[in-house]
Amino acid sequence: MSGFTRDTKRYGDKLVYEALGSKWRRYHDTHCRCGLNWVTEHAEPAGFTVVRSGTGWVALIGPGLTEDVDESALTTDALWEAVTGKPGLGWPEPVKVIDRGEATPAIPQRPAPPTAAKRRERRPEAEPGPATDKQVKYLTTLVGRVGRERFDTAYNAVVHGTEIAPRGADERTGQALRRLSRAAARKLITALAGP
């Protein structure tokens, strides 16, 4: 935002006018229409000094703007006239004082989000119970759709590495499903319901 600023960290003891580049470029394009850079072609030749350049703004000091002026009634008339070629309207602007000294209280930092490991630690363990009746019923329906061979392959893959034994040769589908835990039943549903 454009405005008169006194910031000891950035500008020392100088009073500067931080000019928002897009705002003043718009003024320049509307009123002057010369197509040149407003800072190098108008502000600097008028005696203003660029204190700091950055993305989208410049800080300026100079006669009639920040030097030899009544600080209680600061206006941008001198800059307006240099940039647009027309006299200003005399609107006063206050000085924004920014204190970045050592005594300035630090901005409280937000705590870092928990890592995946910490989220896993906080997560309650899955209930290690047997498969629910709904899971068994749904799996029975899925077995009818996908066929016995795909079911056997998926079942053995899901129970591999767990305490659940693979499906026996003479074991019925319902018996094998009732031996599953809730977590294993959920994995088997995902394996059979997928493509």
MARMAR-999069 format. One record per residue (C-alpha): residue number from 0; residue in one letter; chain; x, y, z. Coordinates in pm, 1 decimal. Layout:
BEGIN
+-----+------+-------+----------+----------+----------+
!  nr ! rest ! kette !       c1 !       c2 !       c3 !
+-----+------+-------+----------+----------+----------+
! NUM !    a !     A !        X !        Y !        Z !
...
+-----+------+-------+----------+----------+----------+
END
This chain:
BEGIN
+-----+------+-------+----------+----------+----------+
!  nr ! rest ! kette !       c1 !       c2 !       c3 !
+-----+------+-------+----------+----------+----------+
!   0 !    m !     A !      0.0 !      0.0 !      0.0 !
!   1 !    s !     A !    131.4 !    342.6 !    -83.0 !
!   2 !    g !     A !    203.0 !    584.9 !    194.9 !
!   3 !    f !     A !    451.4 !    789.1 !    393.4 !
!   4 !    t !     A !    663.2 !    563.2 !    610.2 !
!   5 !    r !     A !    923.4 !    596.9 !    880.8 !
!   6 !    d !     A !   1093.9 !    256.5 !    918.0 !
!   7 !    t !     A !   1432.1 !    272.4 !   1091.7 !
!   8 !    k !     A !   1532.1 !    -79.5 !    990.5 !
!   9 !    r !     A !   1479.9 !    -26.9 !    616.8 !
!  10 !    y !     A !   1539.1 !    344.7 !    571.1 !
!  11 !    g !     A !   1727.3 !    470.4 !    875.2 !
!  12 !    d !     A !   1603.5 !    808.6 !    996.5 !
!  13 !    k !     A !   1460.4 !    903.0 !    657.3 !
!  14 !    l !     A !   1096.2 !    974.0 !    594.7 !
!  15 !    v !     A !   1009.1 !    801.9 !    267.2 !
!  16 !    y !     A !    709.2 !    761.3 !     45.3 !
!  17 !    e !     A !    653.1 !    395.3 !    -41.1 !
!  18 !    a !     A !    492.7 !    414.1 !   -379.5 !
!  19 !    l !     A !    302.3 !    104.8 !   -488.1 !
!  20 !    g !     A !    428.3 !     52.0 !   -840.5 !
!  21 !    s !     A !    103.2 !    -76.6 !   -988.8 !
!  22 !    k !     A !    -94.1 !    217.7 !   -845.2 !
!  23 !    w !     A !    143.5 !    484.3 !   -971.8 !
!  24 !    r !     A !    190.7 !    306.9 !  -1306.8 !
!  25 !    r !     A !   -188.4 !    318.6 !  -1346.6 !
!  26 !    y !     A !   -192.6 !    692.8 !  -1265.5 !
!  27 !    h !     A !     89.6 !    747.9 !  -1512.7 !
!  28 !    d !     A !    -73.6 !    542.7 !  -1789.1 !
!  29 !    t !     A !   -405.8 !    721.1 !  -1741.7 !
!  30 !    h !     A !   -279.6 !   1079.8 !  -1720.2 !
!  31 !    c !     A !     53.6 !   1096.4 !  -1904.9 !
!  32 !    r !     A !     34.9 !    814.4 !  -2162.4 !
!  33 !    c !     A !    396.6 !    853.9 !  -2271.2 !
!  34 !    g !     A !    458.7 !    479.3 !  -2240.0 !
!  35 !    l !     A !    784.4 !    529.9 !  -2045.4 !
!  36 !    n !     A !    882.0 !    415.5 !  -1695.7 !
!  37 !    w !     A !    731.8 !    660.9 !  -1447.5 !
!  38 !    v !     A !   1018.6 !    630.0 !  -1198.1 !
!  39 !    t !     A !   1314.2 !    679.0 !  -1433.4 !
!  40 !    e !     A !   1145.4 !    922.5 !  -1672.0 !
!  41 !    h !     A !    941.7 !   1138.4 !  -1434.2 !
!  42 !    a !     A !   1019.1 !   1088.2 !  -1063.9 !
!  43 !    e !     A !   1400.4 !   1089.6 !  -1082.6 !
!  44 !    p !     A !   1424.3 !   1392.5 !  -1320.7 !
!  45 !    a !     A !   1193.4 !   1581.8 !  -1080.7 !
!  46 !    g !     A !   1455.9 !   1540.0 !   -804.4 !
!  47 !    f !     A !   1317.8 !   1236.4 !   -621.3 !
!  48 !    t !     A !   1566.0 !    974.4 !   -506.4 !
!  49 !    v !     A !   1478.0 !    605.6 !   -520.0 !
!  50 !    v !     A !   1569.4 !    471.9 !   -177.4 !
!  51 !    r !     A !   1473.9 !    113.0 !   -245.8 !
!  52 !    s !     A !   1346.7 !    -75.1 !   -546.8 !
!  53 !    g !     A !   1158.5 !   -400.4 !   -524.2 !
!  54 !    t !     A !    882.6 !   -599.6 !   -681.3 !
!  55 !    g !     A !    580.9 !   -375.9 !   -729.2 !
!  56 !    w !     A !    694.4 !    -67.2 !   -535.6 !
!  57 !    v !     A !    963.2 !    193.8 !   -484.4 !
!  58 !    a !     A !   1044.0 !    413.6 !   -185.7 !
!  59 !    l !     A !   1109.4 !    776.1 !   -273.5 !
!  60 !    i !     A !   1243.2 !   1082.3 !    -96.0 !
!  61 !    g !     A !   1268.7 !   1425.8 !   -239.6 !
!  62 !    p !     A !   1179.6 !   1792.8 !   -234.2 !
!  63 !    g !     A !    815.3 !   1871.9 !   -182.0 !
!  64 !    l !     A !    739.4 !   1507.0 !   -103.0 !
!  65 !    t !     A !    941.3 !   1417.5 !    207.8 !
!  66 !    e !     A !   1196.5 !   1700.0 !    233.8 !
!  67 !    d !     A !   1116.9 !   2050.7 !    355.0 !
!  68 !    v !     A !    750.4 !   1971.1 !    416.2 !
!  69 !    d !     A !    511.9 !   2003.9 !    708.5 !
!  70 !    e !     A !    489.5 !   1645.0 !    837.3 !
!  71 !    s !     A !    146.8 !   1708.3 !    989.2 !
!  72 !    a !     A !      3.7 !   1780.6 !    643.3 !
!  73 !    l !     A !    194.1 !   1554.1 !    404.5 !
!  74 !    t !     A !     55.8 !   1515.3 !     54.0 !
!  75 !    t !     A !    167.6 !   1342.0 !   -262.4 !
!  76 !    d !     A !    112.0 !   1656.2 !   -471.0 !
!  77 !    a !     A !    478.1 !   1687.3 !   -575.3 !
!  78 !    l !     A !    493.0 !   1324.6 !   -690.5 !
!  79 !    w !     A !    152.7 !   1347.9 !   -857.3 !
!  80 !    e !     A !    262.5 !   1651.2 !  -1056.0 !
!  81 !    a !     A !    591.2 !   1486.8 !  -1156.4 !
!  82 !    v !     A !    424.0 !   1160.8 !  -1268.0 !
!  83 !    t !     A !    103.6 !   1291.7 !  -1425.8 !
!  84 !    g !     A !    199.0 !   1645.6 !  -1522.3 !
!  85 !    k !     A !   -107.8 !   1784.9 !  -1340.6 !
!  86 !    p !     A !   -130.0 !   1963.9 !  -1004.0 !
!  87 !    g !     A !   -228.6 !   1756.5 !   -702.5 !
!  88 !    l !     A !   -542.1 !   1794.0 !   -494.3 !
!  89 !    g !     A !   -373.6 !   1854.4 !   -157.3 !
!  90 !    w !     A !   -511.2 !   1550.2 !     23.3 !
!  91 !    p !     A !   -311.2 !   1498.4 !    344.9 !
!  92 !    e !     A !   -176.9 !   1153.1 !    430.1 !
!  93 !    p !     A !    -57.8 !   1032.4 !    772.4 !
!  94 !    v !     A !    288.6 !    890.0 !    836.9 !
!  95 !    k !     A !    300.6 !    517.2 !    905.8 !
!  96 !    v !     A !    565.7 !    453.2 !   1172.4 !
!  97 !    i !     A !    703.5 !     98.6 !   1179.1 !
!  98 !    d !     A !    919.2 !      0.7 !   1475.0 !
!  99 !    r !     A !   1128.1 !   -307.4 !   1398.9 !
! 100 !    g !     A !   1367.3 !   -259.5 !   1688.1 !
! 101 !    e !     A !   1489.6 !   -520.0 !   1935.0 !
! 102 !    a !     A !   1205.5 !   -445.5 !   2176.6 !
! 103 !    t !     A !    940.0 !   -536.3 !   1922.1 !
! 104 !    p !     A !    755.2 !   -846.1 !   2040.8 !
! 105 !    a !     A !    805.2 !  -1148.6 !   1822.6 !
! 106 !    i !     A !    514.4 !  -1279.7 !   1625.2 !
! 107 !    p !     A !    407.2 !  -1609.3 !   1780.3 !
! 108 !    q !     A !    491.0 !  -1901.3 !   1556.5 !
! 109 !    r !     A !    233.1 !  -2166.7 !   1484.6 !
! 110 !    p !     A !    339.0 !  -2514.4 !   1586.0 !
! 111 !    a !     A !    453.7 !  -2734.3 !   1303.2 !
! 112 !    p !     A !    195.2 !  -2983.4 !   1182.3 !
! 113 !    p !     A !    248.9 !  -3334.2 !   1314.9 !
! 114 !    t !     A !    448.2 !  -3567.6 !   1097.9 !
! 115 !    a !     A !    297.1 !  -3885.8 !    959.9 !
! 116 !    a !     A !    472.3 !  -4092.0 !   1228.3 !
! 117 !    k !     A !    322.6 !  -3879.1 !   1506.4 !
! 118 !    r !     A !    -22.8 !  -3904.4 !   1349.2 !
! 119 !    r !     A !     12.7 !  -4283.6 !   1341.7 !
! 120 !    e !     A !    114.1 !  -4281.0 !   1709.2 !
! 121 !    r !     A !   -196.7 !  -4084.4 !   1801.8 !
! 122 !    r !     A !   -428.1 !  -4301.7 !   1592.9 !
! 123 !    p !     A !   -601.5 !  -4571.7 !   1797.1 !
! 124 !    e !     A !   -517.1 !  -4926.1 !   1704.1 !
! 125 !    a !     A !   -765.8 !  -5106.0 !   1483.2 !
! 126 !    e !     A !   -990.8 !  -5329.4 !   1680.3 !
! 127 !    p !     A !   -855.7 !  -5680.4 !   1633.3 !
! 128 !    g !     A !  -1192.6 !  -5854.9 !   1628.5 !
! 129 !    p !     A !  -1335.3 !  -6106.2 !   1385.4 !
! 130 !    a !     A !  -1496.8 !  -5991.8 !   1061.9 !
! 131 !    t !     A !  -1840.8 !  -5840.7 !   1109.0 !
! 132 !    d !     A !  -2155.7 !  -6007.6 !    977.7 !
! 133 !    k !     A !  -2191.4 !  -5729.1 !    717.8 !
! 134 !    q !     A !  -1836.0 !  -5787.1 !    592.2 !
! 135 !    v !     A !  -1893.1 !  -6164.1 !    564.9 !
! 136 !    k !     A !  -2224.1 !  -6111.4 !    381.5 !
! 137 !    y !     A !  -2069.5 !  -5863.7 !    137.2 !
! 138 !    l !     A !  -1768.6 !  -6089.6 !     77.2 !
! 139 !    t !     A !  -2000.6 !  -6384.6 !      5.2 !
! 140 !    t !     A !  -2172.0 !  -6169.7 !   -261.4 !
! 141 !    l !     A !  -1835.0 !  -6066.0 !   -407.9 !
! 142 !    v !     A !  -1715.2 !  -6428.5 !   -425.8 !
! 143 !    g !     A !  -2020.5 !  -6511.8 !   -638.0 !
! 144 !    r !     A !  -1931.9 !  -6227.2 !   -878.9 !
! 145 !    v !     A !  -1555.4 !  -6275.5 !   -915.9 !
! 146 !    g !     A !  -1531.3 !  -6654.8 !   -911.3 !
! 147 !    r !     A !  -1359.9 !  -6906.3 !   -689.1 !
! 148 !    e !     A !  -1010.9 !  -6884.0 !   -844.3 !
! 149 !    r !     A !   -981.5 !  -6507.2 !   -803.0 !
! 150 !    f !     A !  -1117.5 !  -6536.0 !   -448.7 !
! 151 !    d !     A !   -860.9 !  -6802.3 !   -353.6 !
! 152 !    t !     A !   -573.2 !  -6594.8 !   -494.1 !
! 153 !    a !     A !   -689.8 !  -6272.6 !   -322.1 !
! 154 !    y !     A !   -763.1 !  -6453.6 !      6.9 !
! 155 !    n !     A !   -418.3 !  -6609.4 !     25.0 !
! 156 !    a !     A !   -252.9 !  -6276.8 !    -62.5 !
! 157 !    v !     A !   -446.8 !  -6090.8 !    210.8 !
! 158 !    v !     A !   -373.0 !  -6342.1 !    487.7 !
! 159 !    h !     A !     -6.9 !  -6383.6 !    390.9 !
! 160 !    g !     A !    210.5 !  -6259.4 !    678.8 !
! 161 !    t !     A !    -74.0 !  -6260.8 !    932.2 !
! 162 !    e !     A !   -173.2 !  -6515.1 !   1194.3 !
! 163 !    i !     A !   -462.4 !  -6628.8 !    971.7 !
! 164 !    a !     A !   -390.4 !  -6956.5 !    788.8 !
! 165 !    p !     A !   -442.9 !  -6978.0 !    410.5 !
! 166 !    r !     A !   -763.4 !  -7133.7 !    285.5 !
! 167 !    g !     A !   -766.9 !  -7511.3 !    314.1 !
! 168 !    a !     A !   -837.4 !  -7733.4 !     12.4 !
! 169 !    d !     A !  -1169.0 !  -7866.9 !    151.7 !
! 170 !    e !     A !  -1263.5 !  -7553.1 !    346.4 !
! 171 !    r !     A !  -1592.0 !  -7389.3 !    253.8 !
! 172 !    t !     A !  -1596.8 !  -7022.7 !    153.4 !
! 173 !    g !     A !  -1811.1 !  -6922.1 !    453.1 !
! 174 !    q !     A !  -1575.6 !  -7096.5 !    696.0 !
! 175 !    a !     A !  -1272.5 !  -6920.3 !    545.9 !
! 176 !    l !     A !  -1448.4 !  -6581.9 !    562.0 !
! 177 !    r !     A !  -1540.5 !  -6623.8 !    929.2 !
! 178 !    r !     A !  -1172.8 !  -6677.5 !   1018.6 !
! 179 !    l !     A !  -1081.6 !  -6331.5 !    887.5 !
! 180 !    s !     A !  -1018.8 !  -6034.1 !   1112.3 !
! 181 !    r !     A !  -1193.3 !  -5703.1 !   1043.9 !
! 182 !    a !     A !   -879.4 !  -5555.4 !    888.4 !
! 183 !    a !     A !   -817.9 !  -5862.1 !    668.5 !
! 184 !    a !     A !  -1182.7 !  -5862.3 !    558.9 !
! 185 !    r !     A !  -1150.9 !  -5495.3 !    463.9 !
! 186 !    k !     A !   -839.1 !  -5569.6 !    255.1 !
! 187 !    l !     A !  -1009.1 !  -5863.6 !     86.6 !
! 188 !    i !     A !  -1313.0 !  -5649.7 !     -0.3 !
! 189 !    t !     A !  -1080.9 !  -5390.7 !   -156.4 !
! 190 !    a !     A !   -895.7 !  -5659.3 !   -353.5 !
! 191 !    l !     A !  -1213.5 !  -5823.5 !   -486.4 !
! 192 !    a !     A !  -1414.5 !  -5506.6 !   -550.8 !
! 193 !    g !     A !  -1134.9 !  -5348.4 !   -754.5 !
! 194 !    p !     A !  -1077.0 !  -5406.2 !  -1126.5 !
+-----+------+-------+----------+----------+----------+
END
